[in-house]
């Protein structure tokens, strides 16, 4: 009889403990020791017992034993995913289990801006301290899609670069399939080459399709592209030149010198963004062949030499008015250069740089 009594008492206690543990599942959790959340790492193949202990040690849980018991009773012990988790302050055991089972890991961001070269993006990935592993070789120029990419701690650098390449392949394939008719572009690679030039020529979204149309028109009639960014890429591989382009550099017979060669350069000069790619494959309808800086952050466009000369004159007037006491800006392109002929010789010294905010684009020796 005594043994039976003891057994009954133990059963009642066990039932009480079970009920208490079960009800604790949805009860209020522990406040974070600092800030609004507690960050916890769950390594791959970690035992549920160790996960519960880690949560208690970091202050996310009051009782690792009760949490582990609940996980096992509810069939969740084998469903927890590895990752880095942010546990909101005061989270119940139920909420914490949901985060771990659903794999809601902390996501980090890396932004590869439009117009960066593959080497620049590679360096951003290589120095990121959340990613792991070696980034591998620098991807070919123009093969990465500029975008903001999300990733979790422990993702490899090589995997993220591969993700950027796959994103460009997918986007370009879709745009190429629906491209406008009559484009003088024989392949998707040629589209990327031209898009990279458009990307470097204007930062204004409203201008991209117009600038693309001008280069498309030039390609159609065999007119040289005459664009400074291709020369700079040949000299620095896309990094800032830090000075004006010299006369000898304008005249040099190099593969990327679009003042000398006819048609596209042999490869992209950066990684163009979605808008630049779309602009090249769906350019604006225009007869324009020329453009020149306005001095107000954009460009003036022209279909004829006469109109271009008026736009150049307006730019010169703007520069005289605003920079009379500073170094003069380089002259915009001469008529002969705009016709695709040899550029007029200038001294073989660094051309004066435009004062901010115009130093990104030189008004002279192009278009």
N, C-alpha and C positions, 0 to 999 in steps of 0.2 A: 504493500500500500504506500509506504513511504517513497519507494522508487517511482511509483506511478505519479505521486504528487510532485516529485521533483521534475519528472518529465513534462507534466502539465505546465508547471511554472516556467520551465525552459522554453516550451513551445509558445507560451504567452509572451515571454520576453523576446523571443526570436521574431514573432509576428509583429511585435511593437517596433522592434528595430527595423524590420523590413518595411513596415508602413512609414516609419520616420524617414528612412533612406529614400523611399519612393517619392514621398511628398517633398523632400529636399531638392528633388530634381528641378522643380520649377520655382524654387524660392530665390529671393534676391541674392546676388553674388557679392564677391569681395570688391571693394573700391580699389582702383589702381594705386600703387604706391607712389607713382608720380605721373602727372599728365592725365590724359583721358583714356589710356589704353595700356595694355601690357603685351609686349612682343615676345613670342615664344617660338623657338625653332623645334620642329619635329623632324629628325633625320630619318632617312629611309630605313625600314626594317626595325624601327624602335618598338620595344615591347609596350603594351598598353599600360602595364604597371609603371614602367619608367616614364611614360608620357604623363600619367597622373601625378607622379612624384614631382616632375618638372613644373607642372602647372601649380602645384602647391608651393613649391620653393620660390617661384617667381611672384607669388601673391595673387595669382589669378583664381585659385581655389582655396577654400578653407580646409577641405578634407579630401585628400587623394583617395583614401579608402572608399568613401561613399561614392565618389565619382567613378572609380573603377568598378565598384559593385553594380552601379546603375548601368554602366556600359555593357557589362557582361549579361545582366538580367534582361536588357533590352535588345540584345543581339547586335550591338554596335562596336564591340571591341575589335573586330577584325576589319572594320570599314574606315578607320581613320587613315587619312592620307598624309604623306610627308609634305612638309612645306614650312614657310615662315608665316606666322599668324599674328594678327593684331587683335587681342581680346579686349573689347570695350569694357571700360570700368563698370563694375556692378553686374556683369553678365551672369545669368543663371547657368547651372550645369547643363541644362537643356540647350541653351544658346551656344555655350562653348562647344558642346558635342556637335551641334549643327555646323559650326564653322569648320571643325576638324574633319567631319565626315564629308562635307561638300567640297573640301579642298579650297576654301576661299583664302588663298595665300595673298600676302602683300604683293602688290604689283608696282614695279618701278618703271620709270620712263626714260627713254633715250631719244632725243630729237636729232635727226639727220636733216639739216636745213637744205632747202633747194639751192642748187648751185655749188655745193661742196664737191670737191673731187673725191675719188674713191680713197685716196691716201688720207685725206682729212677725216672721212667717216671712219676708216679703219683705225685711226689714232684715237678717236672718241670711244670706240668700242674697246680698244686695247687697254685704255687707262681706266675704264669703268671698274670700280672695285666690288660691285655686286655680282657681275658676271665672272665666270671661271674659265680656266683653260686658255690656251693660246688662240689668238685670232686667226692664225694661219697666214697665208700669203695675202698681199693686198689684192682685192678683186679688180678685175679689168675696169678701166675707166668707163663710166656711163652705164654700169650694169646694176646699180643699186637705186631703189626708189626712195627719194627723200620723204620722210614721214616721221611721226612720233610713234615709237614702238614700245609696247608694254612687255615686260618680262618679269619673272620671279627670281628670287635669289637662287643661285646654283645653276641657272641656265648658262650654256657655254657661249663664249664669244663667237666661235665659228658658226654655231647654230643661229645666232641673231643675224650675222652677216648673210647667211644662207636664206633666212627669212626675208631680208631686204631684197635679195636677188629674185626670189620667187614672187614677191609682191610686184616687182617691176615687170617680170615676164607676164604675169597675169593681166596687169593693167594695160601694158603695151599691146598685148595680143587682142584684147577687146577693142581698143581704139583703132588698131590697124585694120581689123575686120570691117569696121564701119567708117573708114576714112573717106574723105572727099575724093571725087574722081579727078583725074588729070594731074595728080601731083607728080612732080619730077623726082620721085623718091623710089628707088628700086627695091628697097628692103626695109625691115624694121630697124636695122642698124643705122641706115642712112637717116631715118626719122629721128633716132636718138641723137645723132650727130648734129642735125639741124636744130633740134629742140635744145641741145646744150648751148648752142650759140644764142638762141632767142632768150634762154634763161639768163645768160650773162649780159645781154644787151639792154634789158629793161626789167626793172623790179615792179612795174605797175601792171596789175592784172588787166586793167582796161586797155593796155597797149599791146599785149602779147600777140593776139591774133592779127593785129595790124602789122607789127614788126615781122611776124611769120610770113604774112602775105608778101611783104617787100622782098624777103629773101627767096621765097618761092618764085616770084616774078623774075628775079635776077637769074635764078637757076634756069628758068625756062628759056631765057633769051641768051644764055651763055655769058652773062655779065658777072664779073668778079664780085664776090661777097664783100670784100674790103671791110673787115670787122676787126677791131683792135683786140678783143679777147682771145682770138686765135693766136695772134702774135705773142701775147703775154703768156699763154699756155705753153707755147713752144720754148719760151725763155725760162719760165719758173715752174712749169707743171701746175699752174693754177694758183700759186701763192702770189700775194701782192708784189708788184714789180717795184714799188717804192719810188718811181720816177717816171718821167715821160718816155715814150718810145722814141728811139733814135732813128735818124734818117737811114743809117746803114741797116737797121733792123727792119725798117719798112721795105727796103729794097732787097733784102736777103732772100735768096731762092731756097726757102725751107718748106717742108711739107705742110706746115700749118700756117704759112703766110698767105692769107687770102687776098692780099694786095698783089701777089705774084701768080698764085695758082688760079686756075679756073675750076669752079665747082666746089664740092665739099672738101674739107681737110680729111686726113685718113682716119680720124677717130674722134670721139666726143671730147669735149674740153672740160666737162664737169658731169655731175649727175642731175639731169633736169627733173623738175617736179611735174606733178600731174597736169598742171595748167599749161606749162610750156609744151609738153607732149601733145596735149589736146589741141593747142593752138596750131601746131605744125600740121597735124592731121586734119584739122578743120579750120583753115585760115580764113580770115576775113576776105570778102570780095573787094578787091581794090586794084587800081592800075598804078599805084604808087611804086616808085623805085628808089626813093631817097628819104632820109630822115636826119634830123639834126637836133641837138639839145635846145630846149627853150630857155634854160636857166631857172625854170620853176619846178624842176623835178621830172619833167616829162619830155616829149619830143614833138617836133613839128614835122609833118609828112608832106611829100610832094611827088607829083607824077612827072614833072618836067624840070629841066635845068633852071629855067627862069624862076619858077616858084621856089625851087631850092635856094637859089641865090637870094631871094627875098627873105626866106627863113634864116639863112646864114647872116644876112645883114641885121635882122632883128636880134639874133643872138649876140652879135658883136656889139650892138647898141646897148643891150642889157649888161654885157660885161663891162663896157666903158662906164656905164652909170653906177654900177655896184662895186667895181674893183679898180677904180681909177688910180688909187694910191697903192695898189698891190701889183705883183708881177702879172703881166698880161697873159691871158689864156692863149694857147696855141691856136693858130688860125684854123677854121674849119676846112674841110677838104676842098681842093681846087677843082675847077671844072674838069680838067684832064683826068684827075684821079677818079672823079665820080663817073667818068666815061669808061673807066677800066684801063686807062693808059698808065704809063709809068708815073709815079708820084714826082712832083716837083722837088728837086733836092733842097734840103735844109741842112744847116750845120750838124755835124755828127757829135752832138752833145745832148745831154738830157734835156728834153723839152720842158718848159716851166710847167709845174703842176697847178691844176685849178684849185683855188681855195675851197674849203668846205662850204656848202655841202656837195659841191660838184666834182670832187676829186675822184669819185668812183668812175666817172666816164669822161673821157677826153673829148672835146668838141672837134679837135683837129685830126687830120690824116685818116678820115674814114667817111663812109656813106656817100 
